């Protein structure tokens, strides 16, 4: 029995003696488990699912569960390396005193089990405690009615127990691998291993600078949203690699340059700090790079999701230019008259009048732009890069004049062009197989149709002489696209002055009325009608962006906690490593004031480098993220700029507070006060 209790006691004793490093680790594990339980609870909650928009919200949150588990695994592996490095000396001593590595493995097993049990208990307990608060927050976002019943989601608990058990098991296996591969002498001196001053690797530093330059160039020059989707992920990978190369290799090069600068280097506060940074910058650089990447993730996640949440009303209006929009997939006068008549009938029954009526006809087709030539043939679509695909809306000039209060006239072979999300700078446009038009003028604007706002590809409106030209183009694309051909559209939208509940009822009644009309047509004759009611879809729309916002806040909190923990471990571990050196310097005459100045110089030099680098990353990424946000319907770059600056300012304040706290811990350790 005593033998069975020995290993748990040694494990508990080891955790207690090293509580300075283990307590933050356990708190972070608990926090991540708590966040996972909350997200999983909301994903599985029947109450959330039954709310309007709850399904869309739960779909977004389901993705967040996967992100949370993957990030937890990566981050906990990384932070555990700090812990195992601190414990190797103790394990080496056990080994020398007679314990074999099998016995040490048992201690590690019990340590892992204790940390897992404590973390799960605290994490799930806090998750259950705060899950109701999160549920009420979602209810507020969706405009639902709060429920004051308290539920515990058993599936979420089981999932958390299983997923994090796997993570802790893998971490333990990795720790055992390190212990078994090292001999007792290596374990005893592990605190001082890897501290040989690295050589200045100019090749890696230059490679990092080149990679970062390419990524920045891509972020600046890419203008099309489609290209931005793929380029963003490539640029992110390049920035991560470049950041690690620059902080690991580039920082050493900078230290070497500073050492050659006599005016800077040969000062008391600079001499010590630069020497120590260059002495083990390889490991220091990796930690700084991780802090930089996490800081950038915080800024990107929070700024983009907050911006989408704030701007959701404007995006809703872009998606639905009118409260109710009826899109009939034919311009046949008989059908359109019946549809318009059905709308008038329903409005009369509800005692409402259509306001701000928006009515016009158009043909929509897709094509690839090669200069001033539009390629419609799908077999030759490979000739056109993906970012040169456009959606074309062919509209009679009479509709353009009526809606925009213009008086334009067009001759045969003339058109007016308006391009969204970009410009069309040619004086002519050639439609494949149809012929070439002369661009008489470039329109400055046209009414929103709600389609362009939700498209990935930009749109080009082409205003032609009359409806006969539109019909000719319709017949042309019938032959080109076959069964995949586009339709003529009769666009009819209007606003209502009544409340949203009544608007929703009108939308439902209109849908039923048009369903009756459909019964009068055969399947071959009926072209189809779509009805959009902003009031009916508002909840689903808000649920999607509210879900992104909620998930962004949770992930942002996790990323911040991860960055803070790395900062703390970096300062504490380096404080213990530097303690003996400062004791020697103190004995040879260095005063406490000079020690304090040296510490401040070192911490200030390296601590704010990740924040500055994250700010530069965000500045260059601003353009490409703005273009990605247009895919969600948000085109207000000014709003995104303001939100980004506010997020950076708030994060900077938090970052500075962490600096003061950790620098005090570092000073207390190296000065011998702890």
C-alpha positions as CSV (number, residue, x, y, z in Angstrom):
1,X,0.0,0.0,0.0
2,X,2.8,2.4,0.9
3,X,4.4,1.7,-2.5
4,X,1.1,2.4,-4.2
5,X,0.8,5.7,-2.4
6,X,4.4,6.8,-3.0
7,X,4.0,7.8,-6.6
8,X,0.8,9.9,-6.1
9,X,2.5,11.6,-3.1
10,X,5.6,12.4,-5.1
11,X,3.5,13.6,-8.0
12,X,1.3,15.9,-5.7
13,X,4.5,17.1,-4.0
14,X,6.1,17.9,-7.3
15,X,3.1,20.0,-8.4
16,X,2.9,21.8,-5.1
17,X,6.6,22.6,-5.1
18,X,6.4,23.9,-8.6
19,X,3.1,25.7,-8.1
20,X,4.5,28.9,-9.6
21,X,4.5,27.2,-13.0
22,X,1.8,24.5,-12.6
23,X,-1.0,26.8,-11.2
24,X,-1.2,29.0,-14.4
25,X,-1.0,25.9,-16.5
26,X,-3.9,24.3,-14.6
27,X,-5.9,27.5,-14.7
28,X,-5.4,27.7,-18.5
29,X,-6.4,24.1,-19.0
30,X,-9.5,24.7,-16.9
31,X,-10.3,27.8,-18.8
32,X,-10.1,26.1,-22.2
33,X,-12.2,23.2,-20.9
34,X,-14.8,25.7,-19.6
35,X,-14.9,27.5,-23.0
36,X,-15.3,24.1,-24.8
37,X,-18.1,23.0,-22.6
38,X,-19.9,26.4,-23.1
39,X,-19.6,26.2,-26.9
40,X,-20.6,22.6,-27.0
41,X,-23.5,23.2,-24.6
42,X,-24.9,25.9,-26.8
43,X,-24.4,23.7,-29.9
44,X,-26.5,20.9,-28.4
45,X,-29.0,23.0,-26.4
46,X,-32.6,22.3,-27.5
47,X,-33.6,25.7,-26.2
48,X,-31.2,27.5,-28.5
49,X,-32.2,25.2,-31.4
50,X,-35.9,26.0,-31.0
51,X,-35.3,29.8,-31.2
52,X,-35.6,31.6,-34.5
53,X,-32.2,31.6,-36.0
54,X,-31.0,29.0,-33.5
55,X,-30.1,26.4,-36.2
56,X,-27.8,28.9,-38.0
57,X,-26.3,29.9,-34.7
58,X,-25.6,26.3,-33.7
59,X,-24.0,25.6,-37.1
60,X,-21.5,28.4,-36.5
61,X,-20.8,27.3,-32.9
62,X,-20.3,23.7,-34.0
63,X,-17.3,24.8,-36.1
64,X,-16.0,26.6,-33.0
65,X,-15.9,23.3,-31.0
66,X,-13.5,21.8,-33.5
67,X,-11.3,25.0,-33.5
68,X,-11.3,24.9,-29.7
69,X,-10.1,21.3,-29.4
70,X,-7.4,21.7,-32.1
71,X,-6.0,24.9,-30.6
72,X,-6.1,23.4,-27.1
73,X,-4.0,20.5,-28.3
74,X,-1.4,22.6,-30.0
75,X,-1.2,25.2,-27.2
76,X,-1.1,22.7,-24.3
77,X,1.7,20.8,-26.0
78,X,3.6,24.0,-26.4
79,X,3.2,25.2,-22.8
80,X,3.8,21.7,-21.3
81,X,7.4,22.0,-22.7
82,X,8.0,24.8,-20.2
83,X,6.8,22.5,-17.4
84,X,8.7,19.4,-18.3
85,X,11.9,21.5,-18.8
86,X,11.6,22.7,-15.2
87,X,11.0,19.2,-13.9
88,X,13.9,17.4,-15.8
89,X,16.4,18.4,-13.1
90,X,14.2,16.9,-10.4
91,X,13.7,13.7,-12.4
92,X,17.4,13.5,-13.0
93,X,18.0,13.6,-9.3
94,X,15.5,10.9,-8.7
95,X,17.3,8.8,-11.4
96,X,20.7,9.3,-9.7
97,X,19.2,8.4,-6.3
98,X,18.1,5.0,-7.5
99,X,14.8,5.5,-9.3
100,X,14.7,4.0,-12.7
101,X,12.9,5.6,-15.6
102,X,10.0,3.2,-15.1
103,X,9.4,4.7,-11.6
104,X,9.7,8.3,-13.0
105,X,7.1,7.3,-15.7
106,X,4.7,6.4,-12.9
107,X,5.2,9.8,-11.2
108,X,4.6,11.5,-14.6
109,X,1.4,9.4,-15.0
110,X,0.1,10.5,-11.6
111,X,1.0,14.1,-12.3
112,X,-0.9,14.0,-15.6
113,X,-3.9,12.3,-14.0
114,X,-4.0,14.9,-11.1
115,X,-3.8,17.8,-13.5
116,X,-6.4,16.3,-15.8
117,X,-8.8,15.6,-12.9
118,X,-8.4,19.1,-11.3
119,X,-8.7,20.8,-14.7
120,X,-11.7,18.8,-15.7
121,X,-13.5,19.4,-12.4
122,X,-12.8,23.1,-12.4
123,X,-13.4,23.6,-16.2
124,X,-16.6,21.7,-16.4
125,X,-17.8,23.1,-13.1
126,X,-17.2,26.7,-14.3
127,X,-18.6,25.8,-17.7
128,X,-21.9,24.6,-16.1
129,X,-22.0,27.7,-13.9
130,X,-21.5,30.2,-16.8
131,X,-23.4,28.2,-19.5
132,X,-26.7,29.8,-18.5
133,X,-25.2,33.3,-18.8
134,X,-23.9,32.4,-22.3
135,X,-27.4,31.1,-23.2
136,X,-29.0,34.3,-22.1
137,X,-26.5,36.3,-24.2
138,X,-27.4,34.3,-27.3
139,X,-31.1,34.8,-26.5
140,X,-30.5,38.5,-26.4
141,X,-28.7,38.4,-29.7
142,X,-31.5,36.5,-31.4
143,X,-34.3,38.5,-29.8
144,X,-35.8,35.5,-28.2
145,X,-37.6,35.0,-24.9
146,X,-35.3,34.0,-22.0
147,X,-35.8,30.7,-20.2
148,X,-34.9,30.6,-16.6
149,X,-34.6,26.8,-16.4
150,X,-31.1,25.5,-15.7
151,X,-29.8,22.5,-17.7
152,X,-26.7,20.4,-17.8
153,X,-25.7,18.9,-21.2
154,X,-24.3,15.4,-20.4
155,X,-23.1,14.9,-24.0
156,X,-20.9,18.1,-23.7
157,X,-19.4,16.7,-20.5
158,X,-18.7,13.3,-22.1
159,X,-17.1,15.0,-25.2
160,X,-14.9,17.2,-23.0
161,X,-13.8,14.3,-20.9
162,X,-12.9,12.2,-24.0
163,X,-11.3,14.9,-26.1
164,X,-9.1,16.3,-23.3
165,X,-8.2,12.9,-22.0
166,X,-6.7,12.2,-25.5
167,X,-4.8,15.5,-25.4
168,X,-3.4,14.9,-21.9
169,X,-2.5,11.3,-22.9
170,X,-0.5,12.5,-25.9
171,X,1.2,15.2,-23.8
172,X,2.2,12.5,-21.2
173,X,3.5,10.2,-24.0
174,X,5.6,13.1,-25.3
175,X,7.0,13.9,-21.8
176,X,7.8,10.2,-21.3
177,X,9.6,10.2,-24.6
178,X,11.8,13.1,-23.5
179,X,12.6,11.5,-20.2
180,X,13.5,8.1,-21.6
181,X,15.7,9.5,-24.4
182,X,17.8,11.5,-21.9
183,X,20.5,10.1,-19.5
184,X,20.6,11.3,-15.8
185,X,23.4,13.8,-16.5
186,X,21.5,15.4,-19.3
187,X,18.4,15.6,-17.1
188,X,20.4,17.2,-14.3
189,X,21.8,19.9,-16.6
190,X,18.6,20.4,-18.7
191,X,18.1,23.9,-17.2
192,X,21.4,25.0,-18.8
193,X,21.1,23.0,-22.1
194,X,20.6,24.8,-25.3
195,X,22.2,28.1,-24.0
196,X,25.2,28.1,-26.3
197,X,25.2,31.4,-28.1
198,X,23.7,30.7,-31.5
199,X,25.5,32.0,-34.6
200,X,24.0,34.8,-36.6
201,X,22.2,32.9,-39.4
202,X,21.9,35.5,-42.1
203,X,20.4,33.1,-44.6
204,X,17.4,32.3,-42.4
205,X,17.0,35.9,-41.4
206,X,17.0,37.0,-45.1
207,X,14.6,34.1,-45.9
208,X,12.2,35.3,-43.2
209,X,12.4,38.9,-44.5
210,X,11.7,37.7,-48.1
211,X,8.8,35.5,-47.1
212,X,7.3,38.3,-45.1
213,X,7.8,40.8,-47.9
214,X,6.0,38.4,-50.4
215,X,3.1,37.9,-48.0
216,X,2.8,41.7,-47.4
217,X,3.0,42.3,-51.2
218,X,0.2,39.8,-51.8
219,X,-2.0,41.4,-49.1
220,X,-1.5,44.8,-50.7
221,X,-1.8,44.1,-54.5
222,X,-4.7,41.6,-54.5
223,X,-7.9,43.4,-55.1
224,X,-10.4,40.7,-56.1
225,X,-12.4,39.0,-53.3
226,X,-12.2,35.6,-54.9
227,X,-8.4,35.7,-55.2
228,X,-8.2,37.1,-51.6
229,X,-9.9,33.9,-50.2
230,X,-7.0,31.7,-51.4
231,X,-4.3,34.3,-51.0
232,X,-5.3,35.0,-47.4
233,X,-4.5,31.4,-46.2
234,X,-1.3,31.3,-48.2
235,X,-0.2,34.6,-46.8
236,X,-1.1,33.5,-43.3
237,X,1.1,30.5,-43.6
238,X,4.0,32.6,-45.0
239,X,3.6,35.2,-42.3
240,X,3.7,32.5,-39.5
241,X,6.9,30.9,-41.0
242,X,8.5,34.3,-41.6
243,X,7.7,35.5,-38.1
244,X,9.4,32.5,-36.5
245,X,12.4,32.8,-38.8
246,X,12.8,36.5,-38.0
247,X,12.3,36.2,-34.3
248,X,14.6,33.2,-34.0
249,X,17.3,34.0,-36.6
250,X,16.6,37.6,-37.3
251,X,16.7,38.6,-33.6
252,X,20.2,37.0,-33.3
253,X,21.4,39.0,-36.2
254,X,20.0,42.2,-34.6
255,X,21.7,41.3,-31.3
256,X,25.0,40.9,-33.2
257,X,24.5,44.3,-34.9
258,X,23.7,45.9,-31.5
259,X,26.9,44.4,-30.0
260,X,28.9,46.0,-32.8
261,X,27.4,49.4,-32.0
262,X,29.7,50.5,-29.3
263,X,27.7,53.6,-28.3
264,X,24.6,51.4,-27.6
265,X,26.2,48.2,-26.4
266,X,28.7,49.5,-23.9
267,X,26.2,50.8,-21.5
268,X,25.3,49.0,-18.2
269,X,21.6,48.5,-18.9
270,X,22.2,47.5,-22.5
271,X,25.4,45.4,-22.1
272,X,23.7,42.8,-19.8
273,X,20.4,42.6,-21.6
274,X,21.8,42.3,-25.2
275,X,24.3,39.7,-24.0
276,X,21.7,37.6,-22.4
277,X,19.3,37.9,-25.3
278,X,21.9,36.8,-27.8
279,X,23.0,34.0,-25.4
280,X,19.8,32.1,-25.8
281,X,17.8,33.9,-28.4
282,X,16.9,30.7,-30.3
283,X,14.5,29.6,-27.6
284,X,13.5,33.1,-26.7
285,X,12.7,34.0,-30.3
286,X,10.3,31.0,-30.6
287,X,8.4,32.3,-27.5
288,X,8.3,35.8,-28.9
289,X,7.1,34.6,-32.3
290,X,4.3,32.6,-30.6
291,X,3.2,35.7,-28.7
292,X,3.2,37.7,-31.9
293,X,1.2,35.1,-33.8
294,X,-1.4,34.8,-31.0
295,X,-1.6,38.6,-30.7
296,X,-2.3,38.9,-34.4
297,X,-4.9,36.1,-34.1
298,X,-6.6,38.1,-31.3
299,X,-6.7,41.3,-33.4
300,X,-7.9,39.6,-36.6
301,X,-10.6,37.5,-34.8
302,X,-12.0,40.3,-32.6
303,X,-11.8,43.1,-35.1
304,X,-13.5,41.2,-38.0
305,X,-16.3,39.6,-35.9
306,X,-17.1,42.8,-34.0
307,X,-17.2,44.7,-37.3
308,X,-19.5,42.2,-38.8
309,X,-21.8,42.3,-35.7
310,X,-21.9,46.1,-35.7
311,X,-22.5,46.4,-39.4
312,X,-25.1,43.6,-39.7
313,X,-28.0,46.1,-40.2
314,X,-26.3,47.7,-43.1
315,X,-25.4,44.3,-44.6
316,X,-29.0,43.2,-44.2
317,X,-30.2,46.3,-46.1
318,X,-27.7,45.5,-48.9
319,X,-29.0,42.0,-49.1
320,X,-32.6,43.1,-49.0
321,X,-32.8,46.6,-50.7
322,X,-36.5,46.5,-50.0
323,X,-38.6,45.0,-47.2
324,X,-40.2,42.6,-49.7
325,X,-38.7,41.5,-53.0
326,X,-40.4,39.4,-55.6
327,X,-38.1,38.0,-58.3
328,X,-40.0,36.4,-61.2
329,X,-37.9,34.2,-63.5
330,X,-39.6,35.4,-66.7
331,X,-40.7,38.7,-68.2
332,X,-43.8,37.2,-69.8
333,X,-46.4,39.9,-69.3
334,X,-49.2,37.4,-68.3
335,X,-47.1,35.9,-65.5
336,X,-45.7,39.2,-64.2
337,X,-49.2,40.8,-64.2
338,X,-50.5,37.9,-62.1
339,X,-47.6,38.2,-59.6
340,X,-47.9,41.9,-59.2
341,X,-51.6,41.6,-58.9
342,X,-51.1,39.0,-56.1
343,X,-48.9,41.5,-54.2
344,X,-51.4,44.3,-54.6
345,X,-54.2,41.9,-53.3
346,X,-52.3,40.9,-50.2
347,X,-51.3,44.5,-49.4
348,X,-55.0,45.5,-49.7
349,X,-56.1,42.7,-47.4
350,X,-53.6,44.0,-44.8
351,X,-54.4,47.6,-45.3
352,X,-50.9,48.5,-46.4
353,X,-49.4,50.4,-49.4
354,X,-46.2,49.6,-51.3
355,X,-43.6,52.3,-50.7
356,X,-40.2,53.0,-52.5
357,X,-41.2,50.6,-55.3
358,X,-38.2,49.2,-57.2
359,X,-39.2,47.6,-60.5
360,X,-37.1,46.6,-63.6
361,X,-36.3,43.6,-65.8
362,X,-32.9,42.1,-66.5
363,X,-31.0,39.1,-67.7
364,X,-28.1,37.7,-65.6
365,X,-25.3,35.6,-67.1
366,X,-21.8,34.8,-66.0
367,X,-18.7,35.3,-68.1
368,X,-15.0,35.5,-68.0
369,X,-13.3,38.9,-68.8
370,X,-10.2,38.8,-70.9
371,X,-9.5,42.5,-71.4
372,X,-12.6,44.0,-73.1
373,X,-13.8,40.5,-74.3
374,X,-16.3,38.5,-72.3
375,X,-16.0,34.7,-72.8
376,X,-19.3,32.9,-72.3
377,X,-18.4,29.5,-73.7
378,X,-17.8,27.2,-70.6
379,X,-15.4,25.1,-72.7
380,X,-13.1,28.1,-73.0
381,X,-13.6,29.2,-69.4
382,X,-10.1,27.9,-68.5
383,X,-8.6,30.7,-70.5
384,X,-9.9,33.1,-67.8
385,X,-8.3,33.4,-64.3
386,X,-10.8,32.9,-61.4
387,X,-10.6,36.5,-60.3
388,X,-11.7,37.7,-63.8
389,X,-15.1,36.0,-63.6
390,X,-18.0,38.4,-63.5
391,X,-21.7,38.3,-63.2
392,X,-23.4,40.3,-66.0
393,X,-26.7,42.0,-65.6
394,X,-28.2,43.1,-68.9
395,X,-30.8,45.9,-68.3
396,X,-32.8,48.0,-70.8
397,X,-31.7,51.6,-70.8
398,X,-35.3,52.7,-70.2
399,X,-35.3,51.0,-66.8
400,X,-31.9,52.7,-66.0
401,X,-33.3,56.1,-66.9
402,X,-36.5,55.6,-64.9
403,X,-34.7,54.4,-61.8
404,X,-31.7,56.8,-61.8
405,X,-33.7,59.8,-63.1
406,X,-31.6,60.0,-66.3
407,X,-32.4,60.7,-69.9
408,X,-29.8,58.6,-71.8
409,X,-30.4,57.4,-75.3
410,X,-28.5,54.6,-77.0
411,X,-28.0,53.8,-80.7
412,X,-27.5,50.3,-82.1
413,X,-24.2,48.9,-80.8
414,X,-23.9,51.3,-77.8
415,X,-24.1,50.4,-74.1
416,X,-23.6,52.1,-70.7
417,X,-21.5,50.1,-68.2
418,X,-21.5,50.1,-64.4
419,X,-19.1,47.8,-62.5
420,X,-19.4,47.0,-58.8
421,X,-16.5,46.2,-56.6
422,X,-14.1,47.6,-59.1
423,X,-13.9,49.4,-62.5
424,X,-14.3,48.6,-66.2
425,X,-11.9,50.9,-67.9
426,X,-12.4,49.9,-71.6
427,X,-14.1,51.9,-74.3
428,X,-15.7,48.7,-75.8
429,X,-17.0,45.4,-74.7
430,X,-17.2,42.2,-76.8
431,X,-19.7,39.6,-75.8
432,X,-18.7,36.2,-77.0
433,X,-20.6,35.1,-80.2
434,X,-22.8,38.2,-80.0
435,X,-20.6,41.1,-81.1
436,X,-18.9,44.2,-79.9
437,X,-20.6,47.2,-78.2
438,X,-19.2,50.7,-77.9
439,X,-19.2,51.9,-74.3
440,X,-20.9,55.3,-74.6
441,X,-20.4,56.1,-70.9
442,X,-19.6,54.6,-67.5
443,X,-22.4,54.9,-65.0
444,X,-21.5,56.0,-61.5
445,X,-24.2,54.1,-59.7
446,X,-27.2,51.8,-60.0
447,X,-29.8,50.6,-57.6
448,X,-28.9,47.6,-55.3
449,X,-30.5,44.4,-56.3
450,X,-29.4,42.4,-53.3
451,X,-27.8,39.8,-55.6
452,X,-24.5,41.6,-56.0
453,X,-24.1,42.0,-52.2
454,X,-24.2,38.3,-51.6
455,X,-22.0,37.3,-54.5
456,X,-18.3,36.3,-54.4
457,X,-17.7,37.5,-57.9
458,X,-18.1,41.2,-58.8
459,X,-20.9,42.4,-61.1
460,X,-21.1,44.4,-64.3
461,X,-24.3,46.0,-65.3
462,X,-24.7,46.6,-69.0
463,X,-27.5,48.9,-70.1
464,X,-28.6,48.2,-73.7
465,X,-30.7,50.0,-76.2
466,X,-34.0,48.2,-75.5
467,X,-35.6,45.0,-74.4
468,X,-35.2,43.5,-77.8
469,X,-31.4,43.4,-77.3
470,X,-31.9,41.8,-74.0
471,X,-34.1,39.1,-75.6
472,X,-31.4,38.5,-78.3
473,X,-28.8,37.9,-75.6
474,X,-31.2,35.6,-73.8
475,X,-31.6,33.5,-76.9
476,X,-27.8,33.5,-77.4
477,X,-27.0,32.2,-73.9
478,X,-29.7,29.5,-74.3
479,X,-27.6,28.0,-77.0
480,X,-24.4,28.4,-75.1
481,X,-25.4,27.1,-71.6
482,X,-28.1,24.6,-72.5
483,X,-29.9,23.3,-69.4
484,X,-27.7,25.5,-67.2
485,X,-29.0,28.7,-68.9
486,X,-30.0,31.8,-67.0
487,X,-33.5,33.3,-66.9
488,X,-35.0,36.6,-67.6
489,X,-35.9,38.4,-64.4
490,X,-38.8,40.6,-63.4
491,X,-37.6,42.4,-60.2
492,X,-40.3,43.9,-58.1
493,X,-39.5,45.2,-54.6
494,X,-41.1,47.6,-52.1
495,X,-41.0,48.8,-48.6
496,X,-43.7,48.8,-45.9
497,X,-44.3,51.2,-43.0
498,X,-45.8,48.6,-40.7
499,X,-43.9,46.7,-37.9
500,X,-41.8,43.7,-38.6
501,X,-44.3,41.1,-37.3
502,X,-46.9,42.4,-39.8
503,X,-44.3,42.5,-42.6
504,X,-43.5,38.8,-41.8
505,X,-47.3,38.0,-42.0
506,X,-47.5,39.8,-45.3
507,X,-44.6,37.8,-46.7
508,X,-46.2,34.5,-45.6
509,X,-49.5,35.5,-47.2
510,X,-47.8,36.6,-50.4
511,X,-46.0,33.2,-50.6
512,X,-49.3,31.4,-50.2
513,X,-51.0,33.6,-52.8
514,X,-48.3,33.0,-55.4
515,X,-48.4,29.2,-54.6
516,X,-52.0,29.3,-55.8
517,X,-51.0,31.0,-59.0
518,X,-48.4,28.3,-59.6
519,X,-51.2,25.7,-59.5
520,X,-52.6,27.2,-62.7
521,X,-49.4,26.4,-64.6
522,X,-47.9,23.1,-65.8
523,X,-44.4,22.3,-64.7
524,X,-43.0,23.1,-68.1
525,X,-44.7,26.5,-68.2
526,X,-43.9,27.7,-64.6
527,X,-40.5,29.5,-64.6
528,X,-40.4,30.1,-60.9
529,X,-40.7,33.0,-58.4
530,X,-38.6,33.8,-55.3
531,X,-39.9,35.9,-52.5
532,X,-37.6,37.6,-50.0
533,X,-39.0,39.1,-46.8
534,X,-36.4,40.9,-44.7
535,X,-38.5,40.7,-41.6
536,X,-38.8,36.9,-42.0
537,X,-35.1,36.4,-42.7
538,X,-33.7,38.9,-40.2
539,X,-33.4,36.5,-37.4
540,X,-31.5,34.0,-39.5
541,X,-29.3,36.8,-40.8
542,X,-28.6,38.1,-37.3
543,X,-28.0,34.6,-36.0
544,X,-25.2,34.0,-38.5
545,X,-23.3,37.2,-37.6
546,X,-24.2,37.0,-33.9
547,X,-22.8,33.5,-33.9
548,X,-19.6,34.7,-35.5
549,X,-19.4,37.5,-33.0
550,X,-20.0,35.3,-30.0
551,X,-17.5,32.7,-31.2
552,X,-15.0,35.5,-31.9
553,X,-15.3,36.7,-28.4
554,X,-14.7,33.2,-27.0
555,X,-11.8,32.5,-29.3
556,X,-10.3,35.9,-28.6
557,X,-10.4,35.2,-24.9
558,X,-8.7,31.9,-25.4
559,X,-6.0,33.4,-27.6
560,X,-5.4,36.2,-25.1
561,X,-5.1,33.7,-22.2
562,X,-2.7,31.7,-24.3
563,X,-0.6,34.7,-25.1
564,X,-0.6,35.8,-21.4
565,X,0.5,32.3,-20.2
566,X,3.4,32.2,-22.7
567,X,4.5,35.7,-21.5
568,X,4.3,34.6,-17.9
569,X,6.2,31.3,-18.5
570,X,8.8,33.2,-20.6
571,X,9.5,35.6,-17.8
572,X,9.5,33.1,-14.9
573,X,11.6,30.5,-16.7
574,X,14.2,33.1,-17.8
575,X,14.1,34.6,-14.3
576,X,15.2,31.3,-12.8
577,X,17.9,30.9,-15.5
578,X,19.2,34.5,-15.0
579,X,19.2,34.4,-11.2
580,X,22.7,32.9,-10.8
581,X,24.1,35.4,-13.4
582,X,22.7,38.4,-11.6
583,X,23.9,37.0,-8.3
584,X,27.5,37.0,-9.7
585,X,27.1,40.5,-11.2
586,X,25.8,41.7,-7.8
587,X,28.8,40.2,-6.0
588,X,31.2,42.0,-8.4
589,X,29.6,45.3,-7.7
590,X,26.4,45.8,-9.7
591,X,23.8,47.7,-7.7
592,X,20.2,46.8,-7.4
593,X,19.3,49.9,-9.3
594,X,21.5,48.9,-12.2
595,X,20.0,45.4,-12.0
596,X,16.6,47.0,-12.2
597,X,17.6,49.1,-15.2
598,X,19.1,46.1,-16.9
599,X,16.0,44.1,-16.4
600,X,13.8,46.9,-17.7
601,X,16.0,47.3,-20.8
602,X,15.9,43.6,-21.6
603,X,12.2,43.1,-21.0
604,X,11.2,46.3,-22.8
605,X,13.4,45.4,-25.8
606,X,11.9,42.0,-26.3
607,X,8.5,42.2,-24.7
608,X,7.0,44.8,-26.9
609,X,8.6,43.5,-30.1
610,X,5.7,40.9,-30.6
611,X,3.1,43.6,-30.1
612,X,4.8,46.0,-32.6
613,X,5.1,43.1,-35.1
614,X,1.5,42.1,-34.6
615,X,0.5,45.8,-35.3
616,X,2.6,45.7,-38.6
617,X,1.0,42.4,-39.6
618,X,-2.4,43.8,-39.0
619,X,-1.7,47.0,-40.9
620,X,-0.7,45.0,-44.0
621,X,-3.5,42.5,-43.6
622,X,-6.1,45.3,-43.3
623,X,-6.7,45.5,-47.1
624,X,-7.1,41.8,-47.8
625,X,-9.3,41.3,-44.7
626,X,-11.5,44.2,-45.9
627,X,-11.9,42.5,-49.2
628,X,-12.8,39.3,-47.5
629,X,-15.4,41.1,-45.4
630,X,-17.1,42.3,-48.7
631,X,-17.9,38.6,-49.3
632,X,-20.1,38.8,-46.2
633,X,-21.7,42.0,-47.5
634,X,-19.7,44.5,-45.4
635,X,-18.1,47.1,-47.6
636,X,-17.6,49.8,-45.0
637,X,-13.8,49.9,-44.7
638,X,-14.0,53.0,-42.4
639,X,-15.9,51.0,-39.8
640,X,-13.4,48.2,-40.0
641,X,-10.5,50.6,-39.6
642,X,-12.1,52.2,-36.5
643,X,-12.9,48.8,-34.9
644,X,-9.4,47.5,-35.6
645,X,-7.7,50.6,-34.0
646,X,-10.0,50.2,-31.0
647,X,-9.1,46.5,-30.6
648,X,-5.4,47.2,-31.0
649,X,-5.6,50.0,-28.4
650,X,-7.5,47.8,-25.9
651,X,-5.2,44.9,-26.5
652,X,-2.2,47.2,-26.1
653,X,-3.4,48.3,-22.7
654,X,-3.9,44.7,-21.6
655,X,-0.5,43.8,-23.0
656,X,1.2,46.6,-21.1
657,X,-0.5,45.5,-17.8
658,X,0.9,42.0,-18.4
659,X,4.3,43.5,-18.9
660,X,4.3,45.2,-15.6
661,X,3.1,42.1,-13.8
662,X,5.6,39.7,-15.4
663,X,8.5,42.1,-15.1
664,X,7.9,42.3,-11.4
665,X,8.0,38.5,-11.2
666,X,11.2,38.4,-13.2
667,X,12.8,41.1,-11.0
668,X,11.8,39.3,-7.7
669,X,13.3,36.0,-9.0
670,X,16.6,37.4,-10.2
671,X,17.0,39.7,-7.2
672,X,16.6,36.8,-4.8
673,X,13.4,38.1,-3.2
674,X,11.7,34.8,-4.0
